[in-house]
Amino acid sequence: MATPPSEYAMSRTPHFQELRTASGSDNLQGCFHFLFTQQHAEIDGLINVLREKRDELFKKIERMEKLVEEGEGFCVFHDAGNAGLECMKETLKTDKKMLAGLTDLLEVACEGRRESRRHVSRFE
């Protein structure tokens, strides 16, 4: 185990000292392993949430598309129905944009997870 850092080192590297304390390790390899393991776990959690939200939004879009399809058969003959149909189409368009953004974000998170996995293995 390395010698404890000097007062000078502690005052010049407060963030690394905090990492050292959190990891319970006095060597950089242990500190980095802890850091990247934590990051990997956080990204895994984010991916799970993003997948859940993506799947929920996808189902919502499918339901809205069916409503629009049905509504086009009779809503156009009613003032409120026609206005409602137009609003549903706007909402559907926005939801599809959000789904695309969520899907892109999920891809970035998956890329980050692969990267963090590589970082963890480097410091094992």
Secondary structure, DSSP 4 states (H G I P E B T S, - for coil): -PPPPPHHHHHH-HHHHHHHHHHT-SSHHHHHHHHHHHHHHHHHHHHHHHHHHHHHHHHHHHHHHHHHHHHHHHGGGSHHHHHHHHHHHHHHHHHHHHHHHHHHHHHHHHHHHHHHHHHHHHT-
